[in-house]
Amino acid sequence: MTKQAAERYALVAAGLVIMGLTAGGFWLSYAHLAEVAGQHGLGGSPTRQWAWPATLDAFIVAGELLMLRAGLRRVTDGWSIALTAIGSVGSIALNVAGASGTGHAGRVPVLDYVVAAVPPTAALLAFGVLMRQIHQLVDQPAHHPDTASGDPAAPSTASSAPPPELFGQVPESVPRGGRPAKATVAELVEIGRTALAEHGTLSRSLLRKAVKDSELTIGSDRQTEVMEILRPEIEAAAGTGPGHG
């Protein structure tokens, strides 16, 4: 088994565990919130009792789906992060608070609070691990399938890529979304090209660090634009680096 195959199997197995953990934690949290709702005014209506947790947990589901979409697009969505955070913190708080609302007299054991807090916390952490894996996958440099195979007859990516000079000529008159950068796209492309020459590869994190070292700023949209402009050069560097000659 090759290293790439082993990593792929490990990633698939971890993904299945994460999805199972997320589903289990979400269900336990939802069921406990339904019990809390039944003990505080909705006990006479089972339908309303089981529908009530959705008014909170739906924020978590919507926020996580939007964060997943943003991660695949390599952008940051503040609204999705806010929705997930509000829903998750609210779910954890209400689960913990519900441990003291059982109607029994006396002091509630600390372990009751821990049991109530574990499922929503586990679901939140599992989703965080999943998002980290997604960001690592989308940030890694692309490799051309022909050059990666080591076939000397395969066409070279470097020879077929358009001249680098063409990618630095971006009309600055075109309106762009997001926060205005302190540097032009052409300047950001040159910074990225320099970082690519120094490291032999270029990821979003390397580009962000190079721009920061130049005492400039770059937004997510502009970062994606610069990476797309430099992608042929990144692929060419990957195909002509050590181990591909």
N, C-alpha and C positions, 0 to 999 in steps of 0.2 A: 504494500500500500504506500502510495506517495504521500509526501507531507501535505500537499494541497488537498488530497482526498481525505486524509485524516482530519485536517482542519474543517473541511466541509461537513463531515459526519458529526464532529464535535459541535459545530455551530447548529446543525439541525437538531441534535439531541438537546442542546441547551435551549433552543427555541421552543421545543415541545414542553420542556420542564417549566420554562417561564410562562408559557400560555396556560398550562395546567395550574400553576401557582396563582396566576392572576385570576383565573376563573374561580378557583376554590376560595381564595381570599375575598373576592367580590361577592360570591354567594353567601358565605358566612356572615359578612358584614351586612349585606342586604337583609338576610333573615333576622339578624339581631335587631336591626333598626325597625323591622316590621313588628317584632315583639314589643319594643319600646313604644311604638305608636299605639299598639293595642292596649298598653298599660296606661296611656295618657290621652284618653279621649276618643280613640277609634276602636275600642274593643267591641262595640256593638255592630260594627260593619267590617267583616273580614276583607271585603273587596277594597275598601278605602284603606284599611290597615296595611295590606300588601302593596297597594299602589303608592302609599305615601313616601317610602324610601326613594322611589324613582325621582322625586322632586329634587333630591340631592345627588344621588348617584348618577343621574343622567348627565349632570355637569362633568363628572369624571370621564364618562364614556365619550361625550362630545369633545372634550378637551384633548383626550388621548388620541382620538382619531385625527383631529386637526394637527396635533404635534407630529403624528406619524407622517401625515401629508407634507408638513413643513420640512421634516427631516429628509424625506425622499427628494424634495426640491432644493435641499441644502440652503434653506433660509430659516430665520427665527421668527416665530409667530407669537408675539406677546400676549394676544388674546387667548390663544390655546393654552399657554402656560398658566395664565391667570385662572382660567376655568378649571384646569386640572388641580391647581393648588387650592383654590377655594373649596371645590368639591371634596378633595382628599382630606384637607384639614377639618372641614365640617363633619365629614363622615367619622374620622377618628375621634373628634371631640364628642359627638353624640353617642358613639358606641361606648366610650368611657363613661360619659355621664349616665347612660342608661344602666350601667352596672349598679348604680346607687338607687335606681328607681324601681326596684323589684317589689317594694311594698313590705318587706320584712323589717322588723325592728332590729336595732343593734348595729354594730359597726360592720361595714362591708370589707371583707378581706382584700388586701392589696392584689392578690393573685386574680381576683375577679376583674379588676381594672386591666391587668395585663392580658388576660384572656380576651377581653373585649377589644383591646387596642391592636392585638397581633394581626387579625385578618385584613383590615383596611391598610395597615402599615405594610404588610407583606405584599399586597396587591400593588401599592404605590412603588415600592422598591423594585419589584419585578419589572414593572413597566419602565422604570429608570434604566435598568440593565438592558432591556430591549432597545431603548432609544440610543444608548451608548454604542451597541453593536451596529445599529443602522448608520450612525454618524461615522463610525470607523470604516464601514463599507463604502459609503459615498465619498469619503475624503481620500481614499487610497488612489494612487495614480493608476490610470488605465494602461493595460499592456496590449499591444497589437498581437492578435493570434498568430500571424505568420512569423513575426520575428521571435515570439516566445517559443516557437517550435524548434528553433535552431536550424531550420532548413536553409542551406546556402542559396537554393534556387528561388526562395521566396522573395518577393519584391521588398525592397528596403523602404521602411516608413519614412526615413530621413530623406530619401531621394524623391519620394512622391509627394512629400508635404510642400505646400506653397512657401515661397520665400518668407522668412520671418519679418522682413520689412513691411510686408503688406498688412500684417496684423497690428502694427502700431499705428496705422493711419486710420483713426476712428474720428469721424466728423463730430466736433464738439458742439455743433449747432443743434444736434438731435436732443430733444428733451428727455430726461431720464427720471425714473421714479426713485423713491427713497430719500434718505438724508443726503444733501449735497456734500461731496467729498472735497477735501482741501486740495486735492491734486486732480489733474485731468486724467482721463482714461489712458492716454498715451504715456503719461508719466508713471501711472500705476503698472502698466504693461512692462515698461522698462525695468521697474523695480522687481517685478516678478521674474522677468527674463534673467536679471542678474542673480537672483536667488536660485533659479533653476541651474544656472551655470556653476554656482558654488556647491550646490548639494547634489546635482545630478538628477534631481526630481523636484517636483513642486506639488504641495498639497495646500489646502485652504489655510491650515494652521501656519505653514511656512510663509505663505504669502502675507497673512495677517501680521506675523512677527516682523517680516522684512519691511512692511509699510510702517509699522510702529517704530522700528529702529530708525526709519527715515523721518521720524517726528511728524508723521501724517496719519490720517484716519481713513478708514474704508468701510462702507456699509455692506450689508449682506448682499443686496442686489448688485452693487458695483463689484463686489468680490466674485460673485457668480459670473458676471460679464467678463472680467479679466481672465478668470480660469478658462472660460470657453474660448477666448481669443488665443490663449497660450496652449490650449489642449494639443494641437498638432505638434508643437515643439516638445511638450511633455511626453507625448507618445514616441516621438523621435528619439528623445534622450533615453527613454526606457528600452528602446529597441537597439541602441548602439552602445549601451553601458556595458560594464564588466559582466561576463557570463553570456553575452549575446553575440560576441564577435566570432 
